[in-house]
């Protein structure tokens, strides 16, 4: 898992967000809980993902809300979107399907 701040309040996540990787990702970003979470998290570099990845995003969203800061998840892979939709949390993450 590699990650990089991309400037202007954005952070890119690269690698997998599965039950094996999420605890380490959470630990690396624990400081966001107090110091402030980026406004945008770019998920375009995420490969495999499972429900642990969705849980991590929901945790980060809770941190942002407690800080009264906006948070947007961009470029989410289909795997994360599908799990969020099936779990009925896609709306919380800002990924609601638009009616066609």
C-alpha positions as CSV (number, residue, x, y, z in Angstrom):
1,X,0.0,0.0,0.0
2,X,1.4,3.3,-1.1
3,X,-0.2,6.7,-0.5
4,X,0.5,10.3,-1.3
5,X,-0.8,13.7,-0.4
6,X,-1.7,15.3,-3.7
7,X,-1.9,18.8,-2.5
8,X,-4.8,21.2,-2.1
9,X,-6.4,19.1,0.7
10,X,-6.4,15.9,-1.3
11,X,-4.9,12.5,-0.5
12,X,-4.6,9.5,-2.8
13,X,-4.9,5.9,-1.6
14,X,-3.2,3.2,-3.6
15,X,-3.2,-0.5,-3.1
16,X,-5.8,-2.8,-1.6
17,X,-8.4,-2.0,1.0
18,X,-9.2,-5.4,2.4
19,X,-9.3,-6.9,5.8
20,X,-5.6,-7.6,5.6
21,X,-4.5,-4.0,4.8
22,X,-7.2,-1.8,6.4
23,X,-5.7,-2.0,10.0
24,X,-2.4,-0.6,8.8
25,X,-4.0,2.1,6.7
26,X,-6.1,3.1,9.7
27,X,-3.1,3.2,12.0
28,X,-1.1,5.4,9.5
29,X,-3.9,7.9,9.3
30,X,-5.0,7.9,13.0
31,X,-3.5,11.5,13.3
32,X,-6.3,12.7,11.0
33,X,-8.7,12.1,13.8
34,X,-7.3,15.2,15.6
35,X,-5.2,17.1,13.1
36,X,-7.9,17.2,10.3
37,X,-8.8,14.9,7.5
38,X,-8.2,16.0,3.9
39,X,-11.2,17.3,2.0
40,X,-10.8,14.8,-0.8
41,X,-9.6,11.3,-0.8
42,X,-8.8,9.9,-4.2
43,X,-9.5,6.2,-4.4
44,X,-8.5,5.7,-8.0
45,X,-5.4,3.7,-7.0
46,X,-7.4,1.2,-4.9
47,X,-7.2,-2.4,-6.3
48,X,-9.0,-5.0,-4.3
49,X,-11.6,-3.9,-1.7
50,X,-14.0,-5.5,0.7
51,X,-16.4,-4.4,3.4
52,X,-13.4,-3.5,5.6
53,X,-12.5,-0.8,3.1
54,X,-16.1,0.6,3.2
55,X,-15.9,0.5,7.1
56,X,-12.7,2.5,6.9
57,X,-14.3,5.2,4.7
58,X,-17.2,5.4,7.0
59,X,-14.9,5.9,10.0
60,X,-13.0,8.7,8.1
61,X,-16.4,10.3,7.3
62,X,-17.3,10.2,11.0
63,X,-14.0,11.9,11.9
64,X,-14.7,14.6,9.3
65,X,-18.2,15.2,10.6
66,X,-17.0,15.6,14.1
67,X,-14.5,18.2,12.9
68,X,-17.3,19.8,10.9
69,X,-15.2,19.4,7.7
70,X,-16.3,18.4,4.3
71,X,-15.1,15.0,2.9
72,X,-15.5,13.6,-0.5
73,X,-14.3,10.3,-1.9
74,X,-13.4,10.5,-5.6
75,X,-12.8,7.8,-8.2
76,X,-14.1,4.9,-6.1
77,X,-13.6,1.5,-7.7
78,X,-16.7,-0.5,-8.6
79,X,-16.0,-3.0,-5.8
80,X,-16.3,-0.3,-3.1
81,X,-19.4,1.2,-4.8
82,X,-21.1,-2.2,-5.0
83,X,-20.4,-3.1,-1.3
84,X,-21.6,0.3,-0.2
85,X,-24.7,0.0,-2.3
86,X,-25.5,-3.4,-1.0
87,X,-24.9,-2.2,2.5
88,X,-27.1,0.8,1.8
89,X,-24.4,3.3,2.8
90,X,-23.6,4.6,-0.7
91,X,-25.7,7.7,0.1
92,X,-23.6,8.4,3.2
93,X,-20.4,8.2,1.1
94,X,-21.9,10.5,-1.6
95,X,-22.2,7.7,-4.2
96,X,-25.9,7.6,-4.7
97,X,-26.9,6.2,-8.1
98,X,-28.6,8.9,-10.2
99,X,-31.9,7.8,-11.7
100,X,-31.8,7.6,-15.5
